[in-house]
Amino acid sequence: MQLIRNILWAAALAMSSLAAQTVSIQLDGTDFRLVGWKPVPEPAEGWQSLFRVHVDTPDAPAMLGTYTPEPGALLFHPRFPLADGMTYVAEATLTDGRKATAILHTAARDLKAETRVEHIYPTADTLPANILKLYIQFSAPMSKGEAWQHIRLLDDQGKTVPLAFLEIDQELWDAAGRRLTVLFDPGRIKRGLVPTNEMGSPVTEGRRYTLVVDKTWHDARGAVLVEGVEKKFVGAPSDRTPPAPKLWKITAPQAGTTNPLVIRFPKPMDAALLERMLEVENIEGTITLADQEREWRFTPVTPWRSGTYHLIANNLLEDISGNHLDRAFDVDLAAAPRQAATSTGNTTQTFTIH
């Protein structure tokens, strides 16, 4: 009988020990909490190697955020707000090799769709085969961490172009969260690289493409877009010629007016960079773009005065193929080694107001 009591007592202790080691993953407001975790020093690979959270979609990247060890728990605080009505997967790997997974849902709110895509740049319907980037401009701040679930490039057969974009975890948003920079994979644009040789450029001269932005993308409130958007374009020959400021056409307004100064470019320029890398020295005003980013208009706050003015362009200003003012994006180093130097300084032109 005593032997039986000892066996039962040992079994009870074992069950108690297992219960103490039981772990769970909980959604605590805006934080994900790994409960029952035995504290250990942070791994060399970071806490994310032990505990990661991602949106419940195929191949979704781990969410960015911060980790805080607590007594008996490891807390993950996402960098960006969670979207309403979304499903998240939290996965933990314990030091003894056990794994824990939880499917967690945020509450859905009946939010009215108000946000829409305002612009997709470049606005031209013919784009060079070595196009470097696109900009998607929204009417209000968007959610973070789900862009690659809602953007795709289709070819003229309606098939998704594989690995067209550089899908980095750190999405490239402006400070307001309204403009997303979408980079084509540079490894498939620059000549001589393995991805280019094996897969070719995502865009081919003469073929038709459609950029699709899904309606199901959530804005910062958690509401979906008013509608999905498609941008259709045709691939044109690659452009590897740096923009030439000496070819820009400057049309100066009359003194005493607030009419815009107009700059015409021979080819489309990078829309976002035109807003911050081209300016009239010491003059405040507003900038608008026209004619598929071939025209830059500067309207001063106060009327123009007679005199000479300086138009200053940062040499990092690019065309839509990533060519800077003083060097091409894709350079044959053997043929033109000096062009590979990093762009620095400004290019200045003068104009006169009468």
N, C-alpha and C positions, 0 to 999 in steps of 0.2 A: 504493500500500500504506500509506503514511504517513497518507493521508487516511482510510483505513478504520480504522486504529488510533485516530486522533483521534476519529472518530465513536463507536467502541466505548467509548473512555475517557469521553467526554461522557455517553453513555447510562448507564455504570456510576455516574458521579457523580450523575446525576439519580435513578437508582434508590436509591442510598445516601441521598440527601437525602429522598426520599419515605419510605423506611423509617424515617428518623429522626423524621419527622413523624407516623408511625403512632400512633394513640391506641387505648387499650382501657379498658374499665371492668371493674373486678374487685370482688368481694365478699371483703373481707379480715377475716374474723372477724365483727365487728359493724359494720365500717365499709365504705363504698363509696369506691373509689379510682379517680379518673380519671388514668390513666397515660399518659405521653407528651404531656402538656399543656404548652404554652408559657406560662410565668407572665406574667400581666398584672395591672395594678392592679384592685382590686375595682370592678365596675361600679356606677354610681349606683343601679341597681335591685337590687343585691345579688348574691352568688354564685349564688343560686338561679336567676337569669336565664340562667346558663351551664350549670348542672349541677343537675338535680333528680331526685328518686327518689320513686316512688309505688307503691302496691299495684296489682297487675295486675287491675284491675276498671275498668269504664267510668266515666269522669268522676271518678276518684279524685283527691283533692287531693294536692299535693306534701307529702311528709313534712317535719316540723319537725326541725331539728337545727342543728349548727354546722359551719362550713367551716374547714379549715386548709390554706393553700397550703404545699406542700413542693417541694423541687427536683425538677422534672419530673413533679409530680403535684398533684392537688387532692383533698383528703380530705373526705368528708362523714360526720359522725358523727350518727346519728339520736338524737333526744331520748329516745325510748322504745325499749325492747328490741324486737328483731325477733322475730316469731312463728315458731315451728317449722312447717315444711311449707308456707310461704307463697311466693308468686311475686311478685317485685318488678321493676319496670321502671325502669332508670336511663337518663337522656337527657342528652346534652351537646351544646352548641352552641359551636363553636370560633370564634375571632376572625376566621378567614378564611372563615367561613360554612359550613364542613363540619359535619356532625352525626354523632354516634355514639350508638348505642342498644344496651343490653344487657338481656337477660332473665335474671334471677338468681334462684336458688332457695335457700331455707334448708332444712336437713335436717329431715326429718319424724321425730318421735319417737312411739313408741306410748304416748301419755299417756292415762291413765284420766280420763274426764270426771267431774269432781267439783263444778265450780262451777255454780250455778243462779241464776235470778232469784228473789229472795226477795219483793220487793214492787214494785208499780208504783203510784206516787202521782200524782194522787189515786186513792183506792180506790173512790170512788163509781162507780156504773154510769150515772149521769146527770150530764153535765158541761155547763157553759154554753158557748154558741157562741163566746164570746170567751175561752175557756180559754187561759192564757198559757204554761204550762209543764207538763211531766211529769217525774217522777223515776223512774229505773230503778235499783233497789237489788239488788246482787249479793251472793252469799255469800262471795266472795273477790275480790281485785284482778283487774282486767280489762286486756286489751291496749289500747293507745292507737292512734288513727289509723285505725280501721276501723269506727267506730260507724255511719256513714251507709250502709255496705254491708249492715247487718243490721237496720235499723229501717225500717218503712214503715207508713203509715196507709192502710187500705182503706176505701172507702165501702160502702154497702149493696148495691152491685152487684159487689163484689169487686174493684173497680178501685183502683189506687193514686191517692191524692189528690196531684196535682202540687204541688210546692213548698210542702208543708204546714209543714215545719220550717225553722228558720234553720240551715243546714248550714255552720257556721263551721269553719275548719281547726283552731282551738284548741278541742278538745272540752272541755266543762265538767264535769270530774271533781272529786270531793272529794279531800282530801289522801290518803285511804287507797286511792283508785282503785277504790272499790266502788259509788259512786253517781254516775250520769250525769244531768245536767240537760239535758232536751230542750226547747228553746224553740220554740213555734210562731212563725211569722214575724210580728213585731209590725206590719210594714207591711200585713199582711192582716187585722189586728185593729182597729187604730185607724181610726176613721171619717174620711172625707175624703181619705185618702191614695190615690195612684194604684193601688197593688196591690189595695187593698180595693175601689176602684171598678171595676177591670177584672176581677178574679178572684173577689172575695168572700172571706169568711172560710173557712179550711180546714174548720171545723165549722159545720154548718147546723142550726138548730133543727128537731127532729122526725126527723132522719135518724139511721141507725145506722152505727156505725163500729167498726173493729177495728184496734187497734195490734198489729203483729206484730213479735216479737223472734226472729230466726232462731237455730236451734241451732248454726249454723256459726260463730258469734262466738267468738273465742278469748279465753281468760283470760290472765293474765300469764305463765303457764307455757307457753302455746302450745296448750293443750288446748281442745277445743270444749266448749260447754255440755252439761249433762246432758240438757236438752230445750229445745225452743223454747217460747215463751209467747205467748199472745194475751190482750189485754184488750179486751173489748167494752163499748161505752157508747153512749148516746143523747144527741144534742145537745139542750140545754135553752135557754131564753131567755138572752140575754146579761145579765151582771150588771155594772153600772157604779156600784154603791153602795158606798162605803167601809164596812168593818166598823165597828160601833159598840160600843166596849167597855162602854158603859153598859147594853147589852142582854145582856152575858155573865152567865151564872148561876154564881155562886161557891158551892160547897158545901164548908164548912170541916169538918175532922175534929175529933175530941175531943182535948183535951190528954192527954199521957201515952201516946199511941199513935203509931205510924208509919203510920197509915192515910193514904191519899193525899188531897191537896187536889184537888178536881175542878172544872174550868172547862168550862162548856158554851157553845158558840158557836151562833148562829142559822144559820150556814152553814159549809161546809167551809173550812178555812184551809190555807195553804201548809205542808206537812208539814216540810220542811227548816228553814224559818224559825221554826216553833214550837219547835224544839229549841234555838235560840240567841237568840231575840228575845223570849222570855217567861220571866220568872224571879220567884222569891220572894226579895226583897232579903236578902242576907247569910245565906241558908240553903242548905246543900248537899243535893243529892238527885238522884234519877233521874226522867226524863220518859218517859212512854208516851202513845201516842195511841190513840184508840178511836172507834167510831161514825163511820167515814169522815171522820176528821179534824175532827169536830165536838166532840170531847171531848179535853181535855188533862189528864193526871193527873201530879201531882208527889208523889213519895214521899220524905220526908226521910231522911237518914242516921241522925239521932238523933230520939227522940220529940219531938213538939210540946210547947211550953210555953204556958201561958196567956198571952194578951197580944194586941196588935195587930200585924199584919204588913202588908207592902206588896207588892202584885203589880205588877211593872213590865213594861210592854210597850213595846218600841221602836216608834216610829211608822212604821218601815219594814216592820213586820210586814204581810204581805199575805194576802188570800184567794186562791183559786185562779185568779181572773181578774186578779191583779196589782194590785188596789186596796189602797192603803196605808190605815193607820188614819186619816190626816188628809187624804187626797185620792184621787180615782179615778184609775185608770190612763189611761183615755180621757176627756179633759176637753174640753168645748166652751169654748174660750177666750173666745169672744165673749159667751157667756151667763154664765160663771163664771170670770173671769180670775184671781181670787185663789186658786182651787183649784190652779192650775198650779205653785205654789211648791214647791220641793224639801222633802220631808219631813225634819224634824229633831226631836230631842228624844224624850221618852218620855211615855207616858200611865200614870199611877199610880192604882191602886185599893187600898183597904184592906179587910182582913177580920180578924175576931177569932176567936181560939181560946179556948174555955172548958173 
